Amino acid sequence: MSPDLQSRSYYLFDPSGVRPIRPTGLRATAQIEWSDSGEVRAVHAVGHVLASNPGAGPGGFVLVSSRSD
């Protein structure tokens, strides 16, 4: 991960609550929808945060902040 991404704060929201996590990596996929004329119609992005301490829950979502207060 880049130094900029490493310097941010990451919080996992899942059924057990909210807690800070330290990512070990990020995995993302982008899908681009093209029109018949070759213009970009839409871009869809899906990503996953890889962390060594995410918890044992069924999953959740991650809030990323450039502030650490």
LUMPADREN-585937 format. One record per atom (N, C-alpha, C, O): residue number from 1; residue in one letter; atom name; x, y, z. Coordinates in nm, 3 decimals. Layout:
BEGIN
+-----+------+------+---------+---------+---------+
|  nr | rest | atom |      c1 |      c2 |      c3 |
+-----+------+------+---------+---------+---------+
| NUM |    A |   CA |       X |       Y |       Z |
...
+-----+------+------+---------+---------+---------+
This chain:
BEGIN
+-----+------+------+---------+---------+---------+
|  nr | rest | atom |      c1 |      c2 |      c3 |
+-----+------+------+---------+---------+---------+
|   1 |    M |    N |   0.084 |  -0.119 |   0.000 |
|   1 |    M |   CA |   0.000 |   0.000 |   0.000 |
|   1 |    M |    C |   0.088 |   0.124 |   0.000 |
|   1 |    M |    O |   0.199 |   0.124 |   0.054 |
|   2 |    S |    N |   0.037 |   0.229 |  -0.061 |
|   2 |    S |   CA |   0.113 |   0.353 |  -0.068 |
|   2 |    S |    C |   0.120 |   0.419 |   0.070 |
|   2 |    S |    O |   0.034 |   0.393 |   0.154 |
|   3 |    P |    N |   0.220 |   0.504 |   0.093 |
|   3 |    P |   CA |   0.230 |   0.574 |   0.221 |
|   3 |    P |    C |   0.105 |   0.656 |   0.252 |
|   3 |    P |    O |   0.065 |   0.667 |   0.368 |
|   4 |    D |    N |   0.042 |   0.715 |   0.149 |
|   4 |    D |   CA |  -0.080 |   0.792 |   0.172 |
|   4 |    D |    C |  -0.192 |   0.704 |   0.228 |
|   4 |    D |    O |  -0.260 |   0.742 |   0.323 |
|   5 |    L |    N |  -0.210 |   0.586 |   0.170 |
|   5 |    L |   CA |  -0.313 |   0.495 |   0.219 |
|   5 |    L |    C |  -0.278 |   0.441 |   0.357 |
|   5 |    L |    O |  -0.367 |   0.420 |   0.440 |
|   6 |    Q |    N |  -0.152 |   0.417 |   0.383 |
|   6 |    Q |   CA |  -0.109 |   0.366 |   0.514 |
|   6 |    Q |    C |  -0.130 |   0.469 |   0.624 |
|   6 |    Q |    O |  -0.149 |   0.432 |   0.740 |
|   7 |    S |    N |  -0.125 |   0.598 |   0.590 |
|   7 |    S |   CA |  -0.137 |   0.702 |   0.692 |
|   7 |    S |    C |  -0.282 |   0.729 |   0.734 |
|   7 |    S |    O |  -0.306 |   0.801 |   0.831 |
|   8 |    R |    N |  -0.378 |   0.673 |   0.663 |
|   8 |    R |   CA |  -0.519 |   0.697 |   0.694 |
|   8 |    R |    C |  -0.568 |   0.607 |   0.807 |
|   8 |    R |    O |  -0.503 |   0.509 |   0.842 |
|   9 |    S |    N |  -0.682 |   0.642 |   0.863 |
|   9 |    S |   CA |  -0.745 |   0.562 |   0.968 |
|   9 |    S |    C |  -0.858 |   0.481 |   0.906 |
|   9 |    S |    O |  -0.934 |   0.532 |   0.825 |
|  10 |    Y |    N |  -0.868 |   0.354 |   0.945 |
|  10 |    Y |   CA |  -0.968 |   0.262 |   0.891 |
|  10 |    Y |    C |  -1.052 |   0.208 |   1.006 |
|  10 |    Y |    O |  -0.998 |   0.167 |   1.108 |
|  11 |    Y |    N |  -1.185 |   0.210 |   0.989 |
|  11 |    Y |   CA |  -1.278 |   0.163 |   1.092 |
|  11 |    Y |    C |  -1.371 |   0.059 |   1.032 |
|  11 |    Y |    O |  -1.435 |   0.084 |   0.930 |
|  12 |    L |    N |  -1.379 |  -0.057 |   1.096 |
|  12 |    L |   CA |  -1.468 |  -0.164 |   1.052 |
|  12 |    L |    C |  -1.601 |  -0.150 |   1.124 |
|  12 |    L |    O |  -1.605 |  -0.145 |   1.247 |
|  13 |    F |    N |  -1.711 |  -0.144 |   1.048 |
|  13 |    F |   CA |  -1.847 |  -0.144 |   1.101 |
|  13 |    F |    C |  -1.904 |  -0.282 |   1.070 |
|  13 |    F |    O |  -1.918 |  -0.320 |   0.954 |
|  14 |    D |    N |  -1.938 |  -0.357 |   1.175 |
|  14 |    D |   CA |  -1.998 |  -0.489 |   1.154 |
|  14 |    D |    C |  -2.101 |  -0.514 |   1.264 |
|  14 |    D |    O |  -2.121 |  -0.426 |   1.347 |
|  15 |    P |    N |  -2.166 |  -0.629 |   1.267 |
|  15 |    P |   CA |  -2.271 |  -0.653 |   1.367 |
|  15 |    P |    C |  -2.224 |  -0.640 |   1.512 |
|  15 |    P |    O |  -2.307 |  -0.619 |   1.601 |
|  16 |    S |    N |  -2.094 |  -0.653 |   1.538 |
|  16 |    S |   CA |  -2.046 |  -0.642 |   1.676 |
|  16 |    S |    C |  -2.011 |  -0.499 |   1.716 |
|  16 |    S |    O |  -1.978 |  -0.474 |   1.832 |
|  17 |    G |    N |  -2.019 |  -0.404 |   1.622 |
|  17 |    G |   CA |  -1.990 |  -0.264 |   1.655 |
|  17 |    G |    C |  -1.892 |  -0.202 |   1.558 |
|  17 |    G |    O |  -1.882 |  -0.242 |   1.442 |
|  18 |    V |    N |  -1.821 |  -0.101 |   1.608 |
|  18 |    V |   CA |  -1.723 |  -0.027 |   1.528 |
|  18 |    V |    C |  -1.588 |  -0.039 |   1.596 |
|  18 |    V |    O |  -1.577 |  -0.021 |   1.717 |
|  19 |    R |    N |  -1.485 |  -0.070 |   1.517 |
|  19 |    R |   CA |  -1.350 |  -0.077 |   1.576 |
|  19 |    R |    C |  -1.246 |  -0.042 |   1.470 |
|  19 |    R |    O |  -1.266 |  -0.069 |   1.352 |
|  20 |    P |    N |  -1.135 |   0.017 |   1.514 |
|  20 |    P |   CA |  -1.029 |   0.050 |   1.419 |
|  20 |    P |    C |  -0.959 |  -0.079 |   1.372 |
|  20 |    P |    O |  -0.946 |  -0.174 |   1.448 |
|  21 |    I |    N |  -0.916 |  -0.079 |   1.248 |
|  21 |    I |   CA |  -0.838 |  -0.190 |   1.194 |
|  21 |    I |    C |  -0.718 |  -0.133 |   1.120 |
|  21 |    I |    O |  -0.718 |  -0.016 |   1.081 |
|  22 |    R |    N |  -0.616 |  -0.215 |   1.100 |
|  22 |    R |   CA |  -0.499 |  -0.178 |   1.020 |
|  22 |    R |    C |  -0.496 |  -0.270 |   0.899 |
|  22 |    R |    O |  -0.470 |  -0.389 |   0.913 |
|  23 |    P |    N |  -0.522 |  -0.217 |   0.782 |
|  23 |    P |   CA |  -0.522 |  -0.300 |   0.661 |
|  23 |    P |    C |  -0.383 |  -0.353 |   0.628 |
|  23 |    P |    O |  -0.282 |  -0.286 |   0.652 |
|  24 |    T |    N |  -0.381 |  -0.473 |   0.572 |
|  24 |    T |   CA |  -0.257 |  -0.529 |   0.520 |
|  24 |    T |    C |  -0.255 |  -0.516 |   0.368 |
|  24 |    T |    O |  -0.152 |  -0.538 |   0.305 |
|  25 |    G |    N |  -0.370 |  -0.482 |   0.310 |
|  25 |    G |   CA |  -0.379 |  -0.463 |   0.167 |
|  25 |    G |    C |  -0.519 |  -0.425 |   0.125 |
|  25 |    G |    O |  -0.613 |  -0.432 |   0.204 |
|  26 |    L |    N |  -0.532 |  -0.385 |   0.002 |
|  26 |    L |   CA |  -0.660 |  -0.350 |  -0.056 |
|  26 |    L |    C |  -0.676 |  -0.426 |  -0.187 |
|  26 |    L |    O |  -0.579 |  -0.443 |  -0.262 |
|  27 |    R |    N |  -0.796 |  -0.473 |  -0.214 |
|  27 |    R |   CA |  -0.824 |  -0.544 |  -0.339 |
|  27 |    R |    C |  -0.947 |  -0.478 |  -0.400 |
|  27 |    R |    O |  -1.051 |  -0.469 |  -0.336 |
|  28 |    A |    N |  -0.935 |  -0.433 |  -0.523 |
|  28 |    A |   CA |  -1.046 |  -0.363 |  -0.588 |
|  28 |    A |    C |  -1.064 |  -0.410 |  -0.731 |
|  28 |    A |    O |  -0.970 |  -0.453 |  -0.797 |
|  29 |    T |    N |  -1.188 |  -0.399 |  -0.777 |
|  29 |    T |   CA |  -1.222 |  -0.432 |  -0.915 |
|  29 |    T |    C |  -1.310 |  -0.320 |  -0.968 |
|  29 |    T |    O |  -1.401 |  -0.273 |  -0.900 |
|  30 |    A |    N |  -1.283 |  -0.278 |  -1.090 |
|  30 |    A |   CA |  -1.366 |  -0.176 |  -1.155 |
|  30 |    A |    C |  -1.426 |  -0.237 |  -1.281 |
|  30 |    A |    O |  -1.358 |  -0.307 |  -1.356 |
|  31 |    Q |    N |  -1.554 |  -0.209 |  -1.303 |
|  31 |    Q |   CA |  -1.622 |  -0.255 |  -1.424 |
|  31 |    Q |    C |  -1.667 |  -0.131 |  -1.500 |
|  31 |    Q |    O |  -1.732 |  -0.043 |  -1.445 |
|  32 |    I |    N |  -1.631 |  -0.125 |  -1.626 |
|  32 |    I |   CA |  -1.665 |  -0.010 |  -1.710 |
|  32 |    I |    C |  -1.772 |  -0.053 |  -1.810 |
|  32 |    I |    O |  -1.754 |  -0.151 |  -1.882 |
|  33 |    E |    N |  -1.883 |   0.020 |  -1.812 |
|  33 |    E |   CA |  -1.988 |  -0.004 |  -1.911 |
|  33 |    E |    C |  -1.968 |   0.092 |  -2.027 |
|  33 |    E |    O |  -1.961 |   0.213 |  -2.008 |
|  34 |    W |    N |  -1.958 |   0.037 |  -2.147 |
|  34 |    W |   CA |  -1.936 |   0.117 |  -2.268 |
|  34 |    W |    C |  -2.066 |   0.128 |  -2.346 |
|  34 |    W |    O |  -2.144 |   0.033 |  -2.351 |
|  35 |    S |    N |  -2.089 |   0.242 |  -2.407 |
|  35 |    S |   CA |  -2.203 |   0.257 |  -2.497 |
|  35 |    S |    C |  -2.164 |   0.201 |  -2.635 |
|  35 |    S |    O |  -2.047 |   0.172 |  -2.660 |
|  36 |    D |    N |  -2.262 |   0.187 |  -2.721 |
|  36 |    D |   CA |  -2.234 |   0.137 |  -2.857 |
|  36 |    D |    C |  -2.142 |   0.231 |  -2.934 |
|  36 |    D |    O |  -2.072 |   0.188 |  -3.026 |
|  37 |    S |    N |  -2.141 |   0.359 |  -2.896 |
|  37 |    S |   CA |  -2.056 |   0.457 |  -2.966 |
|  37 |    S |    C |  -1.916 |   0.465 |  -2.906 |
|  37 |    S |    O |  -1.834 |   0.544 |  -2.952 |
|  38 |    G |    N |  -1.888 |   0.384 |  -2.803 |
|  38 |    G |   CA |  -1.754 |   0.382 |  -2.745 |
|  38 |    G |    C |  -1.732 |   0.477 |  -2.630 |
|  38 |    G |    O |  -1.618 |   0.496 |  -2.587 |
|  39 |    E |    N |  -1.839 |   0.539 |  -2.580 |
|  39 |    E |   CA |  -1.827 |   0.628 |  -2.464 |
|  39 |    E |    C |  -1.851 |   0.550 |  -2.336 |
|  39 |    E |    O |  -1.923 |   0.450 |  -2.335 |
|  40 |    V |    N |  -1.791 |   0.598 |  -2.229 |
|  40 |    V |   CA |  -1.811 |   0.534 |  -2.099 |
|  40 |    V |    C |  -1.951 |   0.570 |  -2.050 |
|  40 |    V |    O |  -1.985 |   0.687 |  -2.034 |
|  41 |    R |    N |  -2.031 |   0.468 |  -2.026 |
|  41 |    R |   CA |  -2.168 |   0.489 |  -1.977 |
|  41 |    R |    C |  -2.170 |   0.493 |  -1.824 |
|  41 |    R |    O |  -2.242 |   0.574 |  -1.766 |
|  42 |    A |    N |  -2.094 |   0.405 |  -1.759 |
|  42 |    A |   CA |  -2.091 |   0.399 |  -1.613 |
|  42 |    A |    C |  -1.966 |   0.324 |  -1.568 |
|  42 |    A |    O |  -1.911 |   0.242 |  -1.641 |
|  43 |    V |    N |  -1.923 |   0.354 |  -1.446 |
|  43 |    V |   CA |  -1.811 |   0.283 |  -1.385 |
|  43 |    V |    C |  -1.859 |   0.232 |  -1.249 |
|  43 |    V |    O |  -1.911 |   0.309 |  -1.168 |
|  44 |    H |    N |  -1.841 |   0.104 |  -1.224 |
|  44 |    H |   CA |  -1.879 |   0.042 |  -1.097 |
|  44 |    H |    C |  -1.751 |  -0.010 |  -1.031 |
|  44 |    H |    O |  -1.670 |  -0.076 |  -1.095 |
|  45 |    A |    N |  -1.734 |   0.020 |  -0.904 |
|  45 |    A |   CA |  -1.616 |  -0.026 |  -0.832 |
|  45 |    A |    C |  -1.658 |  -0.104 |  -0.709 |
|  45 |    A |    O |  -1.752 |  -0.066 |  -0.638 |
|  46 |    V |    N |  -1.588 |  -0.214 |  -0.685 |
|  46 |    V |   CA |  -1.610 |  -0.297 |  -0.567 |
|  46 |    V |    C |  -1.474 |  -0.324 |  -0.507 |
|  46 |    V |    O |  -1.378 |  -0.351 |  -0.578 |
|  47 |    G |    N |  -1.465 |  -0.316 |  -0.374 |
|  47 |    G |   CA |  -1.336 |  -0.340 |  -0.311 |
|  47 |    G |    C |  -1.347 |  -0.414 |  -0.180 |
|  47 |    G |    O |  -1.454 |  -0.424 |  -0.120 |
|  48 |    H |    N |  -1.234 |  -0.466 |  -0.139 |
|  48 |    H |   CA |  -1.222 |  -0.537 |  -0.012 |
|  48 |    H |    C |  -1.099 |  -0.487 |   0.060 |
|  48 |    H |    O |  -0.995 |  -0.464 |  -0.002 |
|  49 |    V |    N |  -1.111 |  -0.470 |   0.190 |
|  49 |    V |   CA |  -0.996 |  -0.434 |   0.273 |
|  49 |    V |    C |  -0.946 |  -0.563 |   0.337 |
|  49 |    V |    O |  -1.022 |  -0.635 |   0.401 |
|  50 |    L |    N |  -0.819 |  -0.592 |   0.319 |
|  50 |    L |   CA |  -0.757 |  -0.709 |   0.381 |
|  50 |    L |    C |  -0.691 |  -0.663 |   0.510 |
|  50 |    L |    O |  -0.613 |  -0.567 |   0.510 |
|  51 |    A |    N |  -0.721 |  -0.731 |   0.621 |
|  51 |    A |   CA |  -0.666 |  -0.690 |   0.750 |
|  51 |    A |    C |  -0.634 |  -0.813 |   0.834 |
|  51 |    A |    O |  -0.700 |  -0.916 |   0.822 |
|  52 |    S |    N |  -0.533 |  -0.801 |   0.918 |
|  52 |    S |   CA |  -0.494 |  -0.912 |   1.003 |
|  52 |    S |    C |  -0.581 |  -0.921 |   1.128 |
|  52 |    S |    O |  -0.582 |  -1.024 |   1.195 |
|  53 |    N |    N |  -0.655 |  -0.814 |   1.160 |
|  53 |    N |   CA |  -0.737 |  -0.813 |   1.280 |
|  53 |    N |    C |  -0.883 |  -0.774 |   1.254 |
|  53 |    N |    O |  -0.937 |  -0.692 |   1.327 |
|  54 |    P |    N |  -0.949 |  -0.830 |   1.150 |
|  54 |    P |   CA |  -1.082 |  -0.782 |   1.118 |
|  54 |    P |    C |  -1.192 |  -0.831 |   1.211 |
|  54 |    P |    O |  -1.299 |  -0.771 |   1.213 |
|  55 |    G |    N |  -1.171 |  -0.936 |   1.286 |
|  55 |    G |   CA |  -1.277 |  -0.994 |   1.368 |
|  55 |    G |    C |  -1.331 |  -1.118 |   1.300 |
|  55 |    G |    O |  -1.294 |  -1.150 |   1.187 |
|  56 |    A |    N |  -1.420 |  -1.187 |   1.368 |
|  56 |    A |   CA |  -1.471 |  -1.314 |   1.316 |
|  56 |    A |    C |  -1.614 |  -1.302 |   1.267 |
|  56 |    A |    O |  -1.680 |  -1.403 |   1.245 |
|  57 |    G |    N |  -1.662 |  -1.181 |   1.249 |
|  57 |    G |   CA |  -1.801 |  -1.161 |   1.208 |
|  57 |    G |    C |  -1.825 |  -1.195 |   1.063 |
|  57 |    G |    O |  -1.734 |  -1.234 |   0.991 |
|  58 |    P |    N |  -1.951 |  -1.179 |   1.020 |
|  58 |    P |   CA |  -1.990 |  -1.215 |   0.884 |
|  58 |    P |    C |  -1.951 |  -1.110 |   0.780 |
|  58 |    P |    O |  -1.984 |  -1.126 |   0.663 |
|  59 |    G |    N |  -1.883 |  -1.007 |   0.819 |
|  59 |    G |   CA |  -1.845 |  -0.900 |   0.726 |
|  59 |    G |    C |  -1.909 |  -0.770 |   0.767 |
|  59 |    G |    O |  -1.984 |  -0.764 |   0.864 |
|  60 |    G |    N |  -1.881 |  -0.667 |   0.694 |
|  60 |    G |   CA |  -1.933 |  -0.536 |   0.724 |
|  60 |    G |    C |  -1.884 |  -0.439 |   0.619 |
|  60 |    G |    O |  -1.864 |  -0.476 |   0.504 |
|  61 |    F |    N |  -1.864 |  -0.314 |   0.660 |
|  61 |    F |   CA |  -1.805 |  -0.219 |   0.568 |
|  61 |    F |    C |  -1.702 |  -0.137 |   0.641 |
|  61 |    F |    O |  -1.702 |  -0.131 |   0.764 |
|  62 |    V |    N |  -1.614 |  -0.072 |   0.565 |
|  62 |    V |   CA |  -1.502 |   0.000 |   0.623 |
|  62 |    V |    C |  -1.513 |   0.148 |   0.587 |
|  62 |    V |    O |  -1.535 |   0.185 |   0.472 |
|  63 |    L |    N |  -1.498 |   0.231 |   0.688 |
|  63 |    L |   CA |  -1.491 |   0.376 |   0.671 |
|  63 |    L |    C |  -1.344 |   0.414 |   0.672 |
|  63 |    L |    O |  -1.269 |   0.371 |   0.760 |
|  64 |    V |    N |  -1.302 |   0.495 |   0.576 |
|  64 |    V |   CA |  -1.164 |   0.540 |   0.568 |
|  64 |    V |    C |  -1.162 |   0.689 |   0.592 |
|  64 |    V |    O |  -1.241 |   0.763 |   0.533 |
|  65 |    S |    N |  -1.072 |   0.734 |   0.679 |
|  65 |    S |   CA |  -1.064 |   0.875 |   0.713 |
|  65 |    S |    C |  -0.919 |   0.922 |   0.703 |
|  65 |    S |    O |  -0.827 |   0.848 |   0.738 |
|  66 |    S |    N |  -0.900 |   1.043 |   0.657 |
|  66 |    S |   CA |  -0.766 |   1.099 |   0.655 |
|  66 |    S |    C |  -0.732 |   1.162 |   0.790 |
|  66 |    S |    O |  -0.619 |   1.207 |   0.811 |
|  67 |    R |    N |  -0.828 |   1.167 |   0.880 |
|  67 |    R |   CA |  -0.806 |   1.220 |   1.015 |
|  67 |    R |    C |  -0.799 |   1.106 |   1.115 |
|  67 |    R |    O |  -0.866 |   1.004 |   1.097 |
|  68 |    S |    N |  -0.720 |   1.122 |   1.218 |
|  68 |    S |   CA |  -0.703 |   1.013 |   1.315 |
|  68 |    S |    C |  -0.751 |   1.053 |   1.454 |
|  68 |    S |    O |  -0.703 |   0.998 |   1.553 |
|  69 |    D |    N |  -0.845 |   1.146 |   1.465 |
|  69 |    D |   CA |  -0.892 |   1.186 |   1.598 |
|  69 |    D |    C |  -1.011 |   1.106 |   1.634 |
|  69 |    D |    O |  -1.067 |   1.124 |   1.742 |
+-----+------+------+---------+---------+---------+
